[in-house]
């Protein structure tokens, strides 16, 4: 069964964007068995219309789509204020390392290559939904001029609202809970993605870049310190 509630308190809603009918049917069957509400689209334009009509809790997005690629759909999702934080998992037959990095750089929160085990995909979906859901009554965190309101799921820097994807939010939340401490990529994967999810180490680097871009303005001090051969820290004094 699905572990998280959807945005409206009911079943979490998954939009599956896939043009291969047999795979679409397989995904719908397995997602509904897990307790998710499933909507579907077979091309990029239809996907964007579906999202505008009823924002899902997560988008499962095929890379190779007719007319508009999944990469372009993801870009448009991230450009729109109403959907810039919408969790996206990219699904593709492309297996080169640079393709995974490109998907993550475009704005996808996770990436899984075909063929995949359905159980592994379901685990990634559940993990991303957990990361993107607000946990009630947690309070706030602060570091330098960063302020995280955990109850409102809002981050500001010097009073300026920051727009973070769900993974960047969790990454920053972890850093702000342990300021100035250096964490290896493996430790960050365990803490932010979870021990039961297999994610490549390069994924951490991509999300660190995205976090830096989100929190650092043109004249702001870079609060993320890279420690060569060690990892990363939230440390303004490095």
C-alpha positions as CSV (number, residue, x, y, z in Angstrom):
1,X,0.0,0.0,0.0
2,X,1.1,3.6,-0.6
3,X,2.7,5.0,2.6
4,X,1.9,8.7,2.1
5,X,-1.3,10.7,1.7
6,X,-1.8,12.7,-1.4
7,X,-1.9,16.5,-1.5
8,X,-5.6,16.4,-0.7
9,X,-5.4,13.8,2.0
10,X,-6.5,10.9,-0.2
11,X,-4.5,8.4,-2.3
12,X,-1.3,9.9,-3.7
13,X,-1.8,10.7,-7.4
14,X,0.7,9.6,-10.0
15,X,0.7,11.0,-13.5
16,X,2.3,8.4,-15.8
17,X,3.6,9.9,-19.1
18,X,4.4,7.0,-21.4
19,X,3.6,6.3,-25.1
20,X,4.1,2.5,-25.1
21,X,0.7,1.1,-24.4
22,X,1.9,-2.2,-22.8
23,X,4.2,-0.5,-20.4
24,X,1.6,2.1,-19.6
25,X,-0.9,-0.7,-18.7
26,X,1.7,-2.5,-16.6
27,X,2.6,0.7,-14.7
28,X,-1.1,1.5,-14.0
29,X,-1.8,-2.0,-12.8
30,X,1.1,-2.0,-10.4
31,X,0.6,1.5,-9.1
32,X,-3.1,0.9,-8.4
33,X,-2.2,-2.3,-6.6
34,X,0.1,-0.2,-4.4
35,X,-2.8,2.1,-3.5
36,X,-2.0,5.0,-5.8
37,X,-4.5,7.0,-7.9
38,X,-3.2,6.9,-11.5
39,X,-3.7,9.4,-14.4
40,X,-2.0,9.0,-17.7
41,X,-0.8,10.9,-20.7
42,X,0.8,9.6,-23.9
43,X,2.7,12.7,-25.1
44,X,4.3,15.8,-23.6
45,X,1.6,18.3,-24.5
46,X,-1.1,16.1,-23.0
47,X,1.1,15.7,-19.8
48,X,1.3,19.5,-19.3
49,X,-2.4,19.8,-19.8
50,X,-3.1,17.1,-17.2
51,X,-0.8,18.8,-14.7
52,X,-2.5,22.1,-15.3
53,X,-5.9,20.6,-14.8
54,X,-5.1,18.6,-11.7
55,X,-1.6,18.7,-10.2
56,X,-0.5,15.2,-9.3
57,X,1.7,14.3,-6.3
58,X,4.4,12.8,-8.6
59,X,5.1,12.5,-12.3
60,X,6.6,9.4,-13.8
61,X,8.0,10.7,-17.1
62,X,9.3,8.8,-20.1
63,X,12.2,10.5,-21.8
64,X,11.4,9.5,-25.4
65,X,7.9,10.9,-26.2
66,X,6.3,12.0,-29.5
67,X,6.3,15.7,-30.4
68,X,7.9,16.9,-27.1
69,X,10.6,15.0,-25.2
70,X,10.4,14.2,-21.5
71,X,13.4,16.5,-21.0
72,X,11.4,19.4,-22.4
73,X,8.3,18.5,-20.3
74,X,10.5,18.5,-17.2
75,X,12.0,21.9,-18.2
76,X,8.5,23.4,-18.5
77,X,7.4,21.8,-15.2
78,X,10.4,23.5,-13.5
79,X,9.8,26.9,-15.2
80,X,6.2,27.2,-13.9
81,X,5.8,28.5,-10.3
82,X,2.9,26.2,-9.6
83,X,4.8,23.1,-10.5
84,X,8.5,23.9,-9.9
85,X,8.5,21.7,-6.7
86,X,6.5,18.8,-8.3
87,X,8.4,15.5,-7.9
88,X,9.5,14.0,-11.2
89,X,11.1,10.6,-11.9
90,X,12.5,10.2,-15.4
91,X,12.1,6.8,-17.1
92,X,14.2,6.0,-20.1
93,X,15.9,3.4,-22.2
94,X,19.0,5.6,-22.3
95,X,21.7,4.2,-20.1
96,X,24.8,6.4,-20.6
97,X,26.1,8.2,-17.5
98,X,25.8,11.6,-19.2
99,X,22.1,10.9,-19.9
100,X,21.4,10.4,-16.2
101,X,23.2,13.6,-15.4
102,X,21.4,15.5,-18.1
103,X,18.0,14.2,-16.7
104,X,18.9,15.4,-13.2
105,X,20.3,18.7,-14.4
106,X,17.1,19.4,-16.3
107,X,15.2,19.1,-13.0
108,X,14.2,15.4,-12.5
109,X,14.4,14.3,-8.9
110,X,15.3,10.7,-9.8
111,X,16.1,8.6,-12.9
112,X,15.5,4.9,-13.7
113,X,16.6,3.1,-16.8
114,X,14.6,0.5,-18.7
115,X,14.3,-2.4,-18.3
116,X,13.7,-2.0,-14.6
117,X,12.3,-4.1,-11.8
118,X,8.8,-2.9,-10.9
119,X,9.6,-3.3,-7.2
120,X,12.6,-1.0,-7.5
121,X,10.5,1.6,-9.2
122,X,7.8,1.4,-6.5
123,X,10.5,1.9,-3.9
124,X,11.8,5.0,-5.6
125,X,8.3,6.4,-5.9
126,X,7.5,5.9,-2.2
127,X,10.9,7.3,-1.2
128,X,10.4,10.5,-3.3
129,X,6.9,11.0,-2.0
130,X,8.2,10.7,1.6
131,X,10.9,13.2,0.8
132,X,8.5,15.7,-0.8
133,X,5.7,15.5,1.9
134,X,5.6,18.0,4.7
135,X,6.1,16.5,8.2
136,X,3.9,18.4,10.7
137,X,5.0,20.3,13.7
138,X,8.8,20.3,13.2
139,X,9.6,23.9,13.9
140,X,12.3,25.8,12.1
141,X,16.0,25.7,11.4
142,X,18.4,28.6,10.7
143,X,22.0,29.1,9.6
144,X,23.6,32.4,8.8
145,X,20.9,34.2,6.8
146,X,19.1,31.0,5.8
147,X,15.8,30.3,7.6
148,X,13.8,27.1,7.1
149,X,10.2,26.9,8.3
150,X,9.7,23.2,8.5
151,X,6.0,23.5,9.3
152,X,5.3,25.6,6.2
153,X,7.9,23.8,4.1
154,X,9.3,27.2,3.2
155,X,12.9,28.5,2.9
156,X,14.1,32.1,2.8
157,X,17.5,33.7,2.6
158,X,17.8,37.2,4.0
159,X,14.0,37.4,3.6
160,X,14.0,36.3,0.0
161,X,11.9,33.2,-0.7
162,X,13.9,30.3,-2.2
163,X,12.4,27.7,-4.5
164,X,13.7,24.2,-3.8
165,X,12.7,20.8,-5.3
166,X,11.8,18.1,-2.8
167,X,15.3,16.5,-2.9
168,X,17.1,19.8,-2.5
169,X,14.8,20.7,0.4
170,X,15.6,17.5,2.2
171,X,19.3,17.9,1.5
172,X,19.3,21.4,2.9
173,X,17.2,20.3,5.9
174,X,19.9,17.7,6.7
175,X,22.7,20.2,6.3
176,X,21.0,22.8,8.4
177,X,20.4,20.1,11.1
178,X,24.2,19.5,11.1
179,X,25.9,22.8,10.2
180,X,29.7,22.8,9.6
181,X,29.9,19.0,9.6
182,X,31.4,17.4,6.5
183,X,29.4,14.5,5.1
184,X,30.6,12.0,2.4
185,X,28.4,11.3,-0.6
186,X,27.6,7.9,0.8
187,X,26.4,9.5,4.1
188,X,24.3,12.0,2.2
189,X,22.7,9.2,0.1
190,X,21.8,7.2,3.3
191,X,20.4,10.3,5.1
192,X,18.5,11.9,2.2
193,X,17.7,9.2,-0.2
194,X,17.5,6.2,2.2
195,X,19.5,3.1,2.7
196,X,17.0,0.9,0.7
197,X,17.3,3.0,-2.5
198,X,20.2,2.5,-5.0
199,X,21.3,5.9,-6.3
200,X,24.6,6.6,-8.0
201,X,27.1,8.8,-6.2
202,X,27.1,11.4,-9.0
203,X,23.4,12.1,-8.2
204,X,24.6,13.8,-5.0
205,X,26.9,16.1,-7.0
206,X,24.0,17.1,-9.3
207,X,21.7,17.9,-6.5
208,X,24.4,19.8,-4.6
209,X,24.8,22.0,-7.8
210,X,21.1,22.5,-7.9
211,X,21.0,23.4,-4.2
212,X,23.8,25.9,-4.6
213,X,22.0,27.5,-7.6
214,X,18.8,27.8,-5.5
215,X,20.2,29.3,-2.3
216,X,23.0,31.5,-3.7
217,X,22.2,34.8,-5.4
218,X,24.6,36.7,-7.5
219,X,26.0,38.6,-4.4
220,X,25.5,35.9,-1.8
221,X,28.2,34.0,0.0
222,X,28.3,30.3,-1.1
223,X,27.2,28.4,2.0
224,X,28.0,24.9,0.6
225,X,31.6,24.0,1.1
226,X,33.2,21.3,-1.1
227,X,35.9,19.3,0.8
228,X,38.1,17.6,-1.7
229,X,38.2,13.8,-1.4
230,X,35.8,14.1,1.6
231,X,32.4,15.5,0.7
232,X,30.2,18.5,1.5
233,X,29.3,20.7,4.4
234,X,27.0,23.7,5.2
235,X,29.8,26.0,6.3
236,X,30.2,29.7,5.7
237,X,33.7,29.7,7.2
238,X,35.3,27.3,4.8
